[in-house]
């Protein structure tokens, strides 16, 4: 009686926790298709005619970067008064200059040291490359200048589409120029509001684009840039990294290991049962923590990834059903045991499959580096290799057991 009450109470707790997760899951509000900007609540120093300049009150190196005469760019980019142009180093040798007029037309000039390849600046809603729009400039092998807007539809190079994007460029043609060791990308855009604290992406590649298709970047970064104060702050990606680590540990390591133990170590009864239950419970806790942290990442970064979020919640529901099945397992001689086995085995396999798919999808959406891809690829390959070897050994053992069984004694029928 006490055991049945405990099972019922624990099941209710799990169901309640699941409903709580659904309640906490962020709602996906409709967004406009056009490019959105982030407003800053504080007073904009540019509203009252004053300017922010980093050229006159900083160290000599920064003064040299921001003190360059831009007249070589020609009008309209080269004839903006230096007192109106805001200048700020943003990353490595990348320097951002900008000037916003009263009609909300902003002139943006990005400069960086250049040798070969391309240089780009992107505007993002959440600090992620996916869904951002970027201006990219370069000089090809023949010395011809090129500058294009790109839309980062996905993480793959083929999904970086040229002559697309949501930056509201004006009719003034964008410009790319070389001056000494520096490359300058200049363009104008008219936003609906003055830009405030805005995620921007900076990147470069040392290989030339091929037929306007960008090559893979050599390095990139994402920062918060406050256009009202010319201040730069790093985007905290710790939560995103921890979310990925927990997901890989839970769905990529512990849960598959627990399933392997249940299938191939049943001859070690009852050791296999306790190992299976303990490993799976630990994997469930890690997977649950990954989902909870993913909700926090969505709230802080406004990461609009419905497919990744939906698959994650679906896998979590299946894992909760598996935990509930542990407490509702019928006896071996029960007529429902066959159906329970079928349910437990296939729901587990389906959850592991979608967990692996979601890990790969998450790495693509986050723009994870090759270290993450190689690491998880190695883990997945080791898991699959272990399953193949253990399955062969399992089949061989079953054949030996069948061949060692004594022949059934045959009785002659009564005439």
N, C-alpha and C positions, 0 to 999 in steps of 0.2 A: 504493500500500500504506500509506504513512504517513498519507494523508488518510483512508482507511477506518478505520485504527486510532484516529485523532483523533476521528472521528465516533462510533465505538463508545464510546470513553472518555468523551466529553462526554455522550452519552446516559445512560451509567451514572451519571454525576455528577448529572444532572438528576433521574433516577428516585430516586436515594438522597436527594437534597434534598427531593423531594416526600414520600417516606416519613417523613423527619424532621419535616416540617411536620405531617403527620398525627399523628405521635407526640406532638408538642408541643401539638396542639390540645386545649384543656381538655375534660375529660370532664364531661358534664352529669348530675350526681348528682340523684337524686330528692329533692325538697324537700317539706316539709309545706305544706299549703294554708293553715294558719293563719299569723298574723303572727309573724314571727321578730324577735327583738331581738338586739343585739350585746352580749356580755358584756365587761366590762373586767377585766383580770387584776389590776390593782392594788387595794389595799384600799379599800373604799367607805367614805368618811367618815360616811355616814349609818347604817352598820351599828352603830356604837357610840354612837349618840345625839347625836353632834356634828352641827353644821350648817355649811353654807357660806353666807355672806351677803355680798352685794356692796353693801349699802346703807350700811355704816358706814365703809368704809375706802377710798373712791374719791372722785373729784372731785365737785363740787357738782351738775353736770348729771346724772350717773349716780345720785347720791343722790336727786335729785328724782324720777327715773323709778322707782326701786325703793322709795322711801319713801312711796308713796301708800297711804292707808288703804283697804283692800278691803272694809270692812264693808258698803258699799252693795250688794255682790253677794249678801248674805244667806247663810244656811247652805246647804250645808256649805262653800261656797267662801270666804265672807267671815269665817268665825270661826276660820280657821287662824291660829295664833300666828305673828307676824312672825319670831320666832326660829327657827321650824321651816321657814318658806317660803324656798326658795332663789330668788334673783332675779339675772338676768343679761341685759343688752342683747345682742342677737344679730345684728341687721342694721338699719341705718338707725335708724328710731325704733321698731323692734320690740323688745319686752321679753318675756322668757320667765320665768315663775315656776312653780315646781313643788314638790311635797312628796310623798315616798313613804313610806308606812307600812310597818310590819313585815310586814303581810299582802300586800305587793307591790302594793297599790292606790296608784296615783299620781294626784294632783290636778295638773292642768296649766292654767295661766292665761296666755294670750297677749294682749298689749296692743299697740296701735299707734295713731298719729294717724289719724283717720277723717273723711272728708268725705262721699263717696258710694261706691257700689259694694260690694265685698266684700273680706274679709281671710281668709287661710287659712294653716294649718300642716299639713304633710304628713310622714309617716314613711315612709322609703324603705329598701330593703335595700341599695341601691348608689349612692344619690345621684341616681338618674334618676327622672324623673316617672312613667315607664311602670311600672305595677304598684304604685304607692304608694297609701296611704290617707291621706285628709286630712279635717280638720275645718275647715269654712268658715262664717263668720258674716257677717251684714249686716242692715241695716235698709232695708226697701223704701220706696217713695215715700210710702206712707201712714204711715210710722213704725213699722211692725210688725217685731218682732225675728224673725230667722230664723237657725237654726244647724243644719247637716246634715253628716253624714259622706258623703264622696264616694270612689269608687274610680276611679283613673285607669287605665282599661283601655287607652287609646291616646292618641295625640297630638292627635287631632281633638276638638273641643268636644263632639260627639255621643257620644264614648266616655268622657266624664267622667260617671259614673253616680251619681246621688244615692241616699241611703239604702242604699248598699252600701259595703263596705270590710272590712278585716281588723283594724281597731283593736278590741281587746276591751273595749268600753265597759261600764261598770257600770250598774246600774239607776237611778243618780242621773241625772236629766235634765241634759243640757248646757245651758249658759246663755250668752247674749250680752247685753251691757249697754253703755250709753254713760255716760261720766263725764267731763264737761268735753269736751276735744277728742279724747279717747281712746275707742277701742272695746275691749272686753274679751271674749275667748272663753274660757270655762271648761268643763272636762269632766273626767271621771274614767275611768281605764282600769286594768284589772288584768292585768298582764303575768306571764308565767311566771317571769321572772327580773328582778332589778333591772337597770334600764337602765344601760349603760355608754356607750361611744363609739358614737353613733348618727347616721346621716345624716338630717337633717331638711330639708324644703323649705319656704320661706317665699315667699308671693306675695300680690299684691293686684291688684284691677281696679277702675277708677273707674266702670264701667257696672254697672247693677243686673242681677242674674240674672233671666232670663225663664222663668216657670213652673218654677222650681227648677233650670233649666239655666244653668250658669255662663257668663258672657261671657269673652272672651279676657283673660288677665292683661295688665296694663300693665308689670309688672316682676316678677321672681322671682329667687331665689337658692337654692343648696343648700350647706349647711355641715355639717361634723362638729361635733356637740355632745356633750361628755362630761358625762353626767348625774352622774357620780361626783365631778367636780371643777368643774362649772359653767364649763367652758372651751370656747371656740369656735375652730375652725380652718377655713380654706377648703378645699374639695375641689378638688384639682388636676385641672383639665380640659385641661391642655396636651396630654397624650397623646391624648385624645379628639379635640381640634381637629386635631392633626397627622395623626391617622388619617384624618379626613375630608378634609383638604387633599391628602394623598397619593393617596387614592382618587379624588378628583375630577381631579387632575392626570393620574394614570395612565389611569383608565378613562373619564374624561370629556373629556380633551383629547388626549393623545399617541396612544393606541391608535386612536381614531376618525380622527385626522389621518393616521396611517400607512396605514389602510385606504383613505382617500380618495385618497392619493397612488398607491397600487397600482392603483386602478381607473381614474383619470382622467388619469394622467400617463404611461401606457405608451408614448405616442408620443415620449417623451423618453428613449429607451433609450440607455445603461444608467443614466442619472441616477435614474430612478424607482426602480430596484431598490435602489440604495444608500441613497436617502432612506427608502424603505419599511423596509428592514432596520434602519437606524439608529434611526428614530423608534419602531418597534415594540419594539426591544430596550430603549430608554429607558423606554417606557411599561410594559413588563413589569417592569423593575426597580422603578419607582414603585409599581406594583400589588402586587408582592411585598412591598415595604416596608410598604405599607398593611396587608396581611394579618398580617405579623409584629407590627406595632404593635397591631393589633386583638387579637391573642392577649394582649399585655401589658395592654391595657385590660380585657380579660375577667378577668385574674388580679387586677388591682389594685382594680377596681370591682365584680367579681362580676356583670357585666352579663349577664343571662340573655336573650339575643336569638338563639334557635336558627335562625330563618329567615334573619336577616341573616348570621349566621356560616356557615350551610350554603351559601347562595348565593355568598358570598365564596370559600369553598373550592372550590366547583364551577367558578367562573369562573377561579380560579387554576389548577386542573387543566387546563382547556381552553387556557389561555395557555401552560402548560408543554408541552402536546402541540403547540402551534403552533411553539414554539421547537425542539422535536425535529424537526418536519416540515421546518424550514429546513435541517437537516443531512442529512435523508434524502430530499431532493428528487431524483427521477429525471431523466434527461436528457429533452430535448424530444421526441426520437424514440422514447422508451420507450413500451411499450404500457401501462405503469402510470401514465403522466403524467396521463391524463384522470381517473383515480380520485384521484390525489394532488391535482389542482386542485379537484375536488369536495370532498374532505375539508378542504383548507386554507381554501377560501372559506367553507363553511358553518359549520365550527367557529369560524372567526373572527367571523362574523356573530352566531352564538349567544352567544359570549362577550361581545361588545360589548353585546348586548341585555340579558343578565343583569347586566352591569356597571352599565348605566344604571339598571336596576330596583333594584339593591342600593344605589346612591347615594341614590336617592329614599327607599327604605325606611330607610336609615341616618339620614337627616336627620329623618324622622318619629319614629323611635325615640329619637333623642337630643334631641328637642324643639328642633331648631335654629331660630334666629330667622329673620325674614323676609329678612335680609341674605344668608344662605346660600341660601335658596330662590330669591330673585331672581337671585343670582349664577349658580347652576347652571342656572336656567331660561333665562337669557340665553345662556349657553354652549351649552345644548342647542338653543335656537332658532337660533342662528347656525350650528351644525353642520348641522341639518336643512335650513336655507335654502341653505347652500353645496352640500349634496348634491343638492337639487332643481335648482339652477341648473347645476351641473356635469353632471348627468345629462341635462338638456336639450341642453346644448352637445355632450355625448358622442354623443347620438343624431343630432343634426344633422350632426356630422362624419362619422359612419358612413354616413349617407345620401349625403353628397357624395362620399365615397370610392367607394361602389357605383355612383353615377351616372357617375363619371369613368372607370370601367373600360371598355376597348374591347369592342365586340361580338365574340363568337366567330365565326370564319369558318366558314361552312356549306359542306360538300362535298356535291355531288350523288351520290346512291348509284349504284353501277354497275348498269346494267340487265342 
